[in-house]
Amino acid sequence: MAELDTRWVMWRRGVTVRARFEFDHANEGISHIVRFRTLDGQEVTAHPALRGRRDEIRYDPEEPSRVLAPTRVAWLGIALAAFMVTGFWGVVFGIPAALWVIEVLLMLF
């Protein structure tokens, strides 16, 4: 739920800036630190949940340590969901059309 809240906040008021990603050597797991400057010129260091493919991040101007690093996987998930919805409606509207074509063909024979 917290991730959905973060995505909602970033969609509404997030600011996209260029950032520099670095490995967090103090942490035992695979982790990244992101360093960027806010629009006010403040230098911020934060820990994003995922490391994106690009060197851009979105941050919350009210809480600059709240960072979202867009990933290619997220966009692929959105594209997959769009194709699934499109395919669903294609099947829903295609079945009556197919039944109508079969019925018309049966009337000819």
Backbone bond lengths (Angstrom), bond angles and torsions (degrees), N, CA, C in turn:
res aa  C-N    CA-C-N  psi(-1)  N-CA   C-N-CA  omega(-1)  CA-C   N-CA-C  phi
1 M - - - 1.445 - - 1.527 110.26 -
2 A 1.328 115.83 -34.70 1.465 119.02 -179.75 1.527 110.96 -65.24
3 E 1.349 116.60 -35.85 1.459 118.93 179.33 1.528 111.14 -67.86
4 L 1.330 117.31 -38.42 1.462 119.95 176.24 1.520 110.91 -63.54
5 D 1.333 116.45 -39.35 1.460 119.96 176.94 1.521 110.48 -62.96
6 T 1.329 116.96 -43.16 1.463 120.71 178.87 1.522 110.59 -61.83
7 R 1.329 117.20 -45.21 1.470 120.10 179.49 1.520 111.27 -63.48
8 W 1.334 117.94 -38.03 1.465 121.37 178.99 1.531 110.20 -65.11
9 V 1.317 116.23 -45.21 1.468 120.45 179.67 1.519 110.10 -62.65
10 M 1.333 117.02 -44.20 1.459 120.56 -179.06 1.520 111.44 -65.40
11 W 1.319 116.91 -35.06 1.458 119.74 178.91 1.530 110.83 -68.14
12 R 1.337 116.04 -38.66 1.459 119.74 -177.94 1.516 113.60 -76.97
13 R 1.324 117.49 -47.67 1.456 118.77 -171.65 1.525 114.19 -132.82
14 G 1.315 118.15 10.86 1.460 121.05 -178.55 1.518 112.45 -67.58
15 V 1.329 115.58 148.68 1.459 122.66 178.64 1.525 107.39 -117.32
16 T 1.329 116.42 130.53 1.468 120.95 179.76 1.521 109.56 -92.15
17 V 1.332 115.86 128.70 1.466 121.55 178.94 1.524 108.91 -137.78
18 R 1.327 116.15 162.65 1.464 122.16 173.68 1.522 107.83 -77.12
19 A 1.327 115.89 143.21 1.464 120.39 -177.38 1.522 109.77 -139.08
20 R 1.313 114.80 164.72 1.461 122.39 177.26 1.525 107.65 -117.94
21 F 1.329 116.91 121.91 1.457 122.20 179.85 1.517 109.25 -95.10
22 E 1.325 116.28 138.66 1.461 122.55 177.63 1.522 108.13 -137.94
23 F 1.337 116.50 154.04 1.460 120.88 173.97 1.519 109.17 -73.78
24 D 1.333 115.54 142.46 1.458 121.83 175.76 1.525 107.45 -92.86
25 H 1.336 116.86 97.96 1.463 121.38 -176.89 1.532 112.14 -74.36
26 A 1.318 118.20 -19.84 1.462 121.21 -179.85 1.530 111.19 -75.27
27 N 1.310 117.16 -24.01 1.448 121.88 -178.26 1.525 109.27 -91.33
28 E 1.330 118.26 140.60 1.460 121.67 -177.17 1.526 112.54 -73.94
29 G 1.316 118.05 -36.63 1.461 121.04 -179.64 1.513 111.14 -79.65
30 I 1.304 115.50 178.02 1.462 119.91 176.61 1.521 107.02 -77.19
31 S 1.299 115.60 113.61 1.447 120.87 -176.38 1.518 109.64 -142.82
32 H 1.292 115.79 155.16 1.453 121.56 179.09 1.517 110.25 -125.01
33 I 1.307 114.36 151.80 1.461 122.34 171.26 1.513 105.94 -114.15
34 V 1.287 115.93 140.47 1.456 120.07 176.60 1.528 108.21 -117.50
35 R 1.310 115.79 133.58 1.464 121.68 178.08 1.519 108.09 -118.88
36 F 1.334 114.71 132.43 1.467 119.39 -179.38 1.521 109.71 -155.23
37 R 1.314 114.71 167.48 1.468 121.70 175.46 1.521 108.78 -109.88
38 T 1.323 115.14 134.71 1.459 119.72 176.29 1.519 108.83 -75.85
39 L 1.313 116.20 174.80 1.465 119.78 178.45 1.529 111.48 -65.71
40 D 1.336 116.97 -22.47 1.465 121.74 177.57 1.521 111.82 -80.68
41 G 1.346 118.22 -9.68 1.454 121.95 -178.41 1.517 113.92 94.28
42 Q 1.311 117.62 4.79 1.461 122.37 179.96 1.525 109.62 -76.47
43 E 1.330 117.75 131.95 1.466 122.91 177.09 1.527 108.50 -82.81
44 V 1.340 117.01 126.30 1.464 122.13 -175.95 1.527 109.24 -125.93
45 T 1.320 115.72 139.52 1.456 123.14 172.80 1.518 107.20 -118.73
46 A 1.333 116.60 128.75 1.467 120.27 -177.11 1.519 109.80 -142.10
47 H 1.327 115.19 165.75 1.468 122.59 177.84 1.523 108.28 -112.80
48 P 1.347 118.63 101.18 1.471 119.14 176.72 1.517 110.41 -75.29
49 A 1.325 115.98 156.59 1.461 120.24 179.43 1.525 110.81 -68.11
50 L 1.313 117.67 -40.85 1.457 122.39 -179.09 1.517 109.44 -130.89
51 R 1.319 115.60 152.88 1.455 119.23 175.23 1.514 108.29 -95.18
52 G 1.314 116.40 122.94 1.454 121.20 -179.00 1.508 112.09 -78.08
53 R 1.300 115.92 172.61 1.446 122.41 178.53 1.526 111.32 -79.78
54 R 1.300 115.85 -31.13 1.456 119.62 -177.42 1.518 109.24 -97.17
55 D 1.288 115.31 170.80 1.464 119.92 178.03 1.521 110.94 -96.97
56 E 1.318 116.38 36.79 1.449 121.93 177.42 1.519 109.46 -121.63
57 I 1.305 115.59 148.27 1.459 121.19 175.44 1.514 108.35 -135.37
58 R 1.309 115.98 167.00 1.468 121.95 170.96 1.513 106.64 -117.44
59 Y 1.319 115.93 134.80 1.461 119.69 178.49 1.517 109.60 -128.95
60 D 1.324 114.69 158.58 1.457 122.64 178.90 1.521 108.12 -87.15
61 P 1.338 119.51 118.62 1.465 120.57 -179.00 1.527 113.56 -61.64
62 E 1.329 117.36 -27.46 1.455 120.37 179.24 1.521 112.01 -78.60
63 E 1.328 117.49 -26.55 1.468 122.97 178.88 1.533 107.73 -141.04
64 P 1.338 118.14 85.09 1.466 121.25 -172.62 1.524 115.41 -60.26
65 S 1.317 119.13 -19.28 1.463 119.32 178.60 1.531 111.88 -77.34
66 R 1.309 117.14 -8.24 1.474 122.46 176.75 1.527 107.15 -86.96
67 V 1.333 115.21 106.36 1.464 121.51 -170.54 1.519 109.95 -124.12
68 L 1.319 115.95 142.78 1.452 122.14 174.08 1.523 107.87 -126.82
69 A 1.319 116.23 118.96 1.465 121.56 178.60 1.521 107.34 -100.59
70 P 1.332 117.96 108.34 1.467 119.43 -177.78 1.520 111.13 -65.55
71 T 1.315 115.76 140.51 1.459 120.76 -179.68 1.516 109.45 -119.76
72 R 1.300 115.44 159.08 1.456 121.06 177.71 1.527 109.75 -67.80
73 V 1.320 117.42 -32.54 1.457 121.71 -179.16 1.525 110.36 -61.98
74 A 1.319 117.38 -38.93 1.462 120.50 179.47 1.528 110.29 -62.37
75 W 1.326 117.10 -42.76 1.465 119.95 179.82 1.520 111.08 -68.37
76 L 1.322 117.96 -34.22 1.457 120.40 176.50 1.523 110.97 -66.19
77 G 1.330 116.88 -36.62 1.457 120.67 176.58 1.520 111.86 -64.04
78 I 1.325 117.05 -40.69 1.467 121.08 178.28 1.526 109.54 -65.47
79 A 1.334 117.07 -42.82 1.465 120.77 178.87 1.528 110.55 -63.30
80 L 1.333 117.55 -42.10 1.457 121.18 178.74 1.527 110.73 -62.17
81 A 1.320 117.15 -43.25 1.465 120.57 178.65 1.527 110.77 -62.82
82 A 1.329 117.21 -40.14 1.467 120.64 178.88 1.527 110.93 -64.07
83 F 1.329 117.02 -42.74 1.466 119.81 177.91 1.523 111.28 -64.97
84 M 1.335 117.25 -37.31 1.461 120.08 179.28 1.523 110.98 -65.37
85 V 1.342 116.55 -42.99 1.464 120.00 179.00 1.524 109.93 -64.71
86 T 1.326 116.75 -42.99 1.461 120.73 178.75 1.522 110.48 -62.58
87 G 1.326 116.40 -43.87 1.462 120.01 178.50 1.514 112.82 -63.84
88 F 1.327 116.69 -38.76 1.458 120.90 178.28 1.524 110.53 -60.09
89 W 1.337 116.77 -48.76 1.463 119.69 -178.82 1.522 111.00 -68.20
90 G 1.330 117.42 -31.61 1.459 119.70 175.59 1.516 111.39 -63.10
91 V 1.330 117.35 -41.04 1.471 121.06 178.05 1.519 109.97 -68.33
92 V 1.332 116.99 -44.01 1.465 120.58 -178.06 1.526 111.02 -60.22
93 F 1.332 117.44 -43.91 1.463 120.08 -179.35 1.530 112.10 -85.73
94 G 1.311 118.17 -18.74 1.461 121.31 -179.26 1.511 113.55 -78.77
95 I 1.321 117.70 -32.59 1.471 121.02 -178.67 1.528 111.49 -62.77
96 P 1.340 120.11 -49.73 1.476 118.18 177.57 1.527 112.49 -61.67
97 A 1.332 117.20 -36.07 1.467 119.47 178.92 1.525 110.15 -65.67
98 A 1.326 117.09 -42.07 1.469 120.42 178.88 1.530 110.48 -64.84
99 L 1.327 117.89 -41.64 1.467 120.83 177.55 1.523 111.12 -62.93
100 W 1.316 117.51 -38.79 1.465 121.33 179.13 1.532 110.49 -65.31
101 V 1.355 117.08 -43.06 1.461 120.97 178.87 1.524 109.84 -63.49
102 I 1.316 118.38 -42.65 1.472 121.52 178.41 1.523 110.30 -62.36
103 E 1.314 117.34 -42.58 1.467 121.58 179.92 1.522 110.97 -64.05
104 V 1.323 117.25 -41.23 1.468 120.79 178.90 1.527 109.84 -65.87
105 L 1.333 117.23 -42.07 1.461 120.03 179.18 1.536 111.51 -65.60
106 L 1.324 117.73 -35.64 1.461 120.61 178.48 1.537 112.07 -68.36
107 M 1.331 116.46 -29.36 1.467 119.94 178.34 1.521 110.81 -69.60
108 L 1.318 117.50 -27.31 1.460 120.30 -179.60 1.513 112.52 -74.61
109 F 1.317 119.11 -24.78 1.472 122.20 -176.87 1.475 110.54 -102.70
